[in-house]
Amino acid sequence: MKGLRELIIFIGLIHLITGASVEPQKVRYDNYKVYEVTIENEQQYEHFQSLNGLFALDFWKDIHQFGENCDVMVKPSEQSAFEERLNQYNIKYRVKIENVQSLIDNEQPKSRSYGFDWENFHTLDEINAWLGEIAEHYPDVVTPFDIGRSYEGRLIKGIKISHKPGNKAVFIESNIHAREWITSATITYVIDELLTSRNPGVRKMAESVDWWIIPVLNVDGFVHSHEVNRMWRKSRLPSDPTGKCIGTDMNRNFNFLWMYAGASDDPCSETYAGPYAESDPEIKQMVQFINNTIPEDTIKIYISLHSYGQYVLSPWGHTDTEVPEHYGQMMHVAKGFADALYRRYNTVFTYGSSAQTLYKVSGSGKEWAYGVKGIPIPYTIELRDKGELGFILPPEMILPVAKEVLDGFVGMIAAAKEIDII
């Protein structure tokens, strides 16, 4: 008995030392506010940029030049001083969200029906289990795959939906930014409709192309956003030797004009591009998967699904003075998406190149898809909303967003067929 007691004590000490029994404390955002700030001239822009070093600002929608609005979250202890500085510089602002934590609390499941649904946001384990179930239910159409393991060792899973051989393909990666939960919720709904819908337009779309879909690319960050910090954006790869800063903005880590524009070399920045291109295993393995598994010249549309802002963004991201060779085709297909999506709820999506429509960016998925792989129709699609709720949409918005995006995809594929892309 004595030996058993000593063994139990020893095991307890091991757990204590390794931290295995210590649950991470969940980050709370009580009384954090999100401000919409309007920058009207270059002097205001310079003043506002200087505030980034004075305050711990979390940019939900960044700003890259004057004449733009940005959304920024500010913690309670800094709000008065932040507002004083804005008033001092005659910078206009308004409070969009009074209490971020109240929105987070509203995301939590109020009821859980049996099985997978679109009335709640789901965890990675739930999404992966559902992917396994549909692969079993539709073995003639669905092929499960994984691209490898994340930094923390999680499998990055996806599915291929193919109704007949010889189709061209659409490739969709979702939730590359961890906190953008509406993206994986939306794309799982789309997957379900591609398999079960009786709508003739959806059926025609589903069967006319192959669909390669990764619902959650940033698996480590996504789990962290569920279990520890709802507002986590980046990967979980340590960014500097001290361990102070964690994560890469994986949508700045692709190997095309890496670090050219719209990215940071500061490991603590939310747009940190990593120490070198494809430094994060998630990006490196996805690139290798596309190169080695999907036949060359098969993918005709590449979509990186994001939130928020209601945009369809094409290359180029690195310059606002040039457009790519296929820009006219990109805009034709983007218009097809936006027009079809609008008809259900009158939701307006703006389309154009990233640099001309929103801000400059390089090293992103769509830029790599076009600049390296030559995929003619590549987009970053930013889902709802325009910032009133931002990243923290309530569960009751999942179905409206998902349904209109499905409509948009029907319009997108139809427009691509009109110009012989698909």
N, C-alpha and C positions, 0 to 999 in steps of 0.2 A: 504493500500500500504506500509505504514511504517513497519507494522508487517511482511509482506512478505519479504521486504528488509532485515530486521533483521534476519529472518529465513535463508535466503540465505547466509548471512555473517556467521551465526552460523555454518551452514553445511560446509561452506568453511573452517572455523577454525578447525572443527573436522577432515576433510580430511587432513589438513595440519599437525595437531598434530599426527594423526595415520600414516601418510605417505602414505595414500591410493592413493594420486594423484601424488606421486613422482615415476617416472619410474626409475628402476635401470640403472645406466650408464654402457654401454657395455665395457668390457675390450678389449683393443686393443694390438696387438703384433707387432707393427711397428718396423722393423729392429731387432727383436729378431732372433737369430741364433740357429740352431741345429747343434751340433758338434758330429762327431763320434770319440770316444776316444779309443785308443788301449792300454791296460794294459798288459805289457809283463812279469813282475816279481812281486814278493811279495812286494819289496820296493816301486815300482811304485804304487801298489795297496794301500798301506798304505798312501803314499803321496796323492793320489787322494781322498781317503776317507776323509782326513783332509780338503780338499777344500769344502766339503759339508757344513761345518760350516762357511766358509769365504764368500761364494757366495750363492745367492738364486738360486740354481740349480733345474731344473725340469727334472727329468729323464724320458725320453720317453721309453727307453730300459735300464733297470737297470743292474748293474754289481755286482756280488757276490763273485768273486774270480779273481785272475790274470789269464791271458791267454784268457780273454774275451774282446769283444768290447762293448761299451755302447753308447747310443744316449742321449744327454743332451741338453736342451734348456737353453740359457743364455741371459739375458736382455742386451740391448746395453751398459748401463753404466758400466757393469762389464766385457765386452768381452776382452778388452785389458789386464786387470789385470789377467783374467782367462788364456788367451793365454800365458802370461808371466810366470805364475806358471807352466803350462804344459811344456813349453820350459825349465824352470829351472830344472824340474825333468826328462827331456829327454823323456817325454811321447808323443807319436805320436798322431796326430789328423788331421782331415780334416773337413771343413765346408760342411755339407750335405744340409742344407737349409739356404739361405742367409736372407730371410725375411719371417717369419712365417705368418705375416698379409696378404701378397700377396696370399698365398695359401688359407687362410680363405676367402678372398674376392672372389677367384675363385670358391668357393663352392656355392656361392649364386645363386639362380635361375636366369637364363638368359631369360627363357621363361617358362610359365606354361601352359601345355595343360590341357584340361578339364579332371577332374578326377585324379585318382591316377596313378603315372607313376614311372619309374625307370631311368629317366633322370635327376631327382632332388632328393636332400635329403629332407625328410619330417619331420614335427614337430610331437610331440606326439598326438596332437589333430587330425591331418590328418591321422595318422596311426590308431588311435582308431576308427575314423569315417569309414575308409576303412574296418577294421575288422567287424564293424557292418553291412556294406553293403554286404560283402561276406557271413556272417551268414544268411542274409535274402535271398540271391540268391541261396544258397546251403543248405537249411534247413535239407535235408536228410543225409548230409555228415558232415556238420560243426556244432559243438556245442560250442558256446561262453562260456567263464568262466572268473571269476576274482579270484585272490587269497586273496584279501583284499585291504586295503588302505596303502599308503606310509606314511612316517612321516609327510609330508605336506598335506596329505589327498587325494591324487590322487588314483583312482582305478588302479590296476595293472592287465591289461587285457591279455587274451590269447584265443586261440581256440584249440579245438580238431578236427582233421580230421580223420574220420573213415568210411571206405567203407563197412565193414562187421564185424559182431561180432566174437569174439574169437581171434582177432589179438593180437600179442605181440606189444609192444609200444616203440617208440623213444620219449624222452623228451628233448626239446631244450630250453635253456634260453639264451637270447641275450641282448646285451647292458647293462650288469651288470656294466661295466665301461662307464661312460656317454659320453666321447669324442670319443668313437669308433663307429662312425656313420655308417660305412660301414657294421656293423653287422646287424643292424635292416633293413637297405636297402636290404641286401642280403637275409635275412630270409623272408621278405615279398614277394620277388620275388619267392623264393622257395615255399611259401604257394600258390601263384597264379598258379604256374606250377603243384603243387600237385592236384589242382582242375581243371585246364583247358588244360593241355598239351595233345597233340595227339601223342607224341612220345611213342612208345610201351614200351621202357625201363622205362621211367618215370611213365607211367600209372601202369605198373606192380609193381614198387616200391611203388607208392602212395597207391595202394590197398592192398598190402601185409602186411602192418603194420599200427598201429594207430599212429598219430602224435599229441603230446601235445606240443604246441609252445607258448612261451611268447616272443613277439618281443622286448619289452623294459621292463626289470626288474627294472632297476634303473630310475624310471620315474621322480623323483624330480631332480636328477642330469642331466638327459637328457634335461629336460626343461631348467635348468640353463645353460647348454652348448649351447643351442639355443638362449636364451634371454640375457644372461649376460656374460658368460665366456666360449668361445669355447673350451678351454683346460681343463675344469673341468672333474675330474675323479671319485670322490667318491660320496657317498650319501650326503644328506643335513642335517642329524642329527647332532646337535651341539656336538662337541667332548670333550669340557672341560667347566667347570663352567664359565670361563671368557667370553666365546663366541668368543675368538680369533680364534679358530680352528674349522672348520666345516667338518663333514663328516667322514664316515668309508669306507675303501676299502672293499666292500661287498664280494669280492672274497677271503677274508681272515677271514670272519666272521662266517663260517660254523663250526658246532660242531663236528669236528674230528681233533684231534691233534692241536687244536686251539693254536696259538702263539708258536708252536714248532719250526718252521723254516720259513724264508722268509717273515716275517711279523714284524711290528713295534708296540711298545707300546707308541710311541710319537703321541699324537693327531694331530699334525701338519703334520705328515708324510703322503705321498701319499699311503703308504702300512699299515696305521694304522688299526689294526684288531678289533678295538672297545674295550670297557671296559670289555666285556665278550662275549662268543660265543652266536650267535643269538641275539645280542643286538639290531640290526637293524630290524624294523618290516617287511621289505621286505623279509629278509632271513628267519626269524621265520615263517612268513605266507606261504612262498613257501614250506618250509619243512613240515609244518602242512598240506598243500594242498596235497602234494605227499603222506604223511602218511595216510591221512584220506579219500582222494577222489579217488585215483588211486589204483585199486586192487593190493594187494601184489603180487610180483613176475611177474608183467606184464611188467614193464619197463626193457628192455634188453640193450638199448643204451641210455646214457646220454651225452648230448653235451652242453658245455658252449662255446658260440661263442664270439670270441675276435678278436682284431687286435692290433699289426701287427707282422709279422715275418715269416709267412708261415710254421707253425708247426702243427702237430697233436701230442698232449702231453697226455700221460696216467699217472696213478699212477705208482710208488710212486713219490710224490713230496718231501717227508721229508727225504729220504735217497737215496744215490747213490750207496749203497753197497748191496741192496736187490731189488728184483722185486716181484710183487704180483703173486699169484697163477695162475691167468688167463693171465699172461703177453704174452704168446705165442699167445693166441687168440686175445688179444688186438692188437698185432703187425700185425697179419694176416688181421684183419679188417681195420687197419690204412693203410696198404699197398694197400688194395683194394680201399680206398678213394683216396690216393695220386696218384696211377697209373691211375685211371679213370679221375681224375682232370687234370693230366698232358697232356692228349691227345689233349685237345682243343687249348691251347695257350702255351704249354710247360712250364707251371708254376711248379716249383719244390717245394714240401712240404716235410720237414724233419719230421720223426716220431720217437718216443721213449718216455721213461719216462721223466717227467719234470726234475727230479733231475739230470739225466744222460745227457739229451739233452740240457737243457737251464739253469735252476737254481732251487734251493730248494725252496719249498713252502709248506705250510700247511694251513688248514682251508679253502680250496677252494672247489668249488662245485663238481668237479670231484672226489676229495679225499673223500668227504662225501658220494657221490653216491656209491663209491666202498666200503669204509671202514665201513660205517654204514648200507647202504641199500643193499649192496651185488649186485649191478647192475654190470654185468660182463664186459661190454664195456663202460667205461666212458672216455671222452676226454675233454680237452681244445683245441679248434681249433683256431689258430691264422691266420687270413686271410692276404691278401696282405697289404702292400708290404714288402720289406726287410728294409725299413727305408729311402728311398730316398724322400718319401713324408710322410711317417709315418701315423699319425692319420688323415691327412688332404688330403685324396684322392679327386681328382676332380670328379664332377658328371658323366663325361663321362666314368669313370672307374667302375661305379656301375654295369652295365650290364655284362662286361667281368668277373668281380669277381663273380657275382651272377650265371652266366651261368656255370662257371667252378666248383663252389661249388655244384650246382645241379648235374653235372656230377659225382662229388666226392661222393655225397650221393647215387647215383645209384650204384656206385662201392662198397660203404660201405655195403649197404643192401645185395647186391649179395654175398659179401665175408662173411657176417654174416650168410647167408643161407648155405653157403658151410660147415660151422662148426656147423650147427644146433643151432645157438644162437637165430635166429628169426624163 
